[in-house]
Amino acid sequence: MRHDLKAVDNELVDLIYASFLEETSWQQFLDRLAMTMPEGRSTLFYHDAASGAGAFSLHSGLTDQQVNDYNNHYSRINPWMPKALKRKIGLGVTASQMLAHDELEKTEFYNDYLLPAGARSAVGVTILRDQDRSFFLSVLTCRKEHNQNLPAAQILTRLAPHLARVFEHYQTASINKSVAQAGTRLLDLFDLGIIVVGDGGIVKTVSARAQSMLDEGGDIRLSFCGKLQINSSAASRVLHSMLSGRDQEPKFQAFLLDHIRMTIINVQQDQLSSFFNGPTAVLLLEPRNNRYSPADLHDFSDRYMLTAAETRALRGLFSGKSVDGIAADAGLSRETIRSQVKSLYAKANVRSHVELLRLVTFLSSN
């Protein structure tokens, strides 16, 4: 551990901005931060007040098993969280300021998690709060004395405004990236709407066309607290499954509602996007009176010289069927249909169902 606090501060601040600019990695920042305390183990993590659980998202010095144990069980009984969820944002504190050490020693969290991990205390800081979710930076240590840990807590206080500034930019960029991946501008141009939905069904971003659909209040609407409500139990179940983080398949699924065709896309995110945004889904909304005609898909098939099998996959996708649904109708295996869809993507030079939708929309408009 280096004892020149100004030098440590400067080095860590440099690593924050270098990580943001992708000149280095957040892993290097966490590795260096862990060195500021004896047997330090640093982590960026979140806690959700509504569910009472959280997760270590990025970390240094912890094993995969220790991370899994925290995410699956110990986050729910972390005795520091009641105070951490209420403390002032940007103020670094020692664990003793949230719970007296003799009280901590009586807990399952201390005896069954901290001690086996080689830790007895910690310092931490709240970086951001976003609705029910709080984001933290923390360092676990084998040293329990408040006075000895206080300088490390003060380092976190000095780092906090830099982290908040960078992470607020990162949050905005991540949401914008999700929207851009779905081709919002092009979709709006052809009377398609887009909604980005986050953890708990909270709507994050709405395109102009999608907002008009929400205002109509037929197939989709917003609850008083800003959650998306869909007039389809099947679509609601799929959206909930994608946002739960438990089900990574399907990557997308389409539904025909009374007035719109809805495609729900499970957005794949990097670690930091997942950390800040939680699970994210993009909904593409197409008015039913804007359906593709069989001729549109026939012309598309001819243009890209699709085989009969690839054309069948194309028609299945645009009728709202999943790969499993297409396979069941054709009496073929899922892997066979997946192979045909991949071949279709390759011929059309697209990488996803979203890009295929955009291409068919564009060509059918000309």
HELIX and SHEET records of a PDB file:
HELIX    1   1 LEU A    5  PHE A   20  1                                  16    
HELIX    2   2 TRP A   26  ALA A   34  1                                   9    
HELIX    3   3 ASP A   64  ASN A   72  1                                   9    
HELIX    4   4 TYR A   74  ILE A   77  5                                   4    
HELIX    5   5 MET A   81  ALA A   84  1                                   4    
HELIX    6   6 ALA A   95  GLN A   97  5                                   3    
HELIX    7   7 HIS A  101  LEU A  104  1                                   4    
HELIX    8   8 GLU A  108  GLU A  108  1                                   1    
HELIX    9   9 PHE A  109  LEU A  114  3                                   6    
HELIX   10  10 LEU A  115  ALA A  117  5                                   3    
HELIX   11  11 HIS A  146  GLN A  181  1                                  36    
HELIX   12  12 THR A  184  LEU A  189  1                                   6    
HELIX   13  13 ASP A  199  GLY A  201  5                                   3    
HELIX   14  14 ALA A  208  GLU A  216  1                                   9    
HELIX   15  15 SER A  233  SER A  244  1                                  12    
HELIX   16  16 GLN A  271  ASN A  277  1                                   7    
HELIX   17  17 ARG A  288  ASN A  290  5                                   3    
HELIX   18  18 PRO A  294  ARG A  303  1                                  10    
HELIX   19  19 ALA A  308  PHE A  318  1                                  11    
HELIX   20  20 VAL A  323  ALA A  330  1                                   8    
HELIX   21  21 ARG A  334  ALA A  348  1                                  15    
HELIX   22  22 HIS A  353  SER A  364  1                                  12    
SHEET    1   A 5 ALA A  53  SER A  60  0                                        
SHEET    2   A 5 ARG A  41  ASP A  48 -1                                        
SHEET    3   A 5 ARG A 133  THR A 141 -1                                        
SHEET    4   A 5 SER A 121  ASP A 130 -1                                        
SHEET    5   A 5 VAL A  93  THR A  94 -1                                        
SHEET    1   B 5 VAL A 203  VAL A 206  0                                        
SHEET    2   B 5 GLY A 193  VAL A 197 -1                                        
SHEET    3   B 5 ALA A 281  PRO A 287 -1                                        
SHEET    4   B 5 ILE A 260  ASN A 266 -1                                        
SHEET    5   B 5 PHE A 252  LEU A 256 -1                                        
SHEET    1   C 2 ILE A 220  LEU A 222  0                                        
SHEET    2   C 2 LEU A 228  ILE A 230 -1                                        
END                                                                             
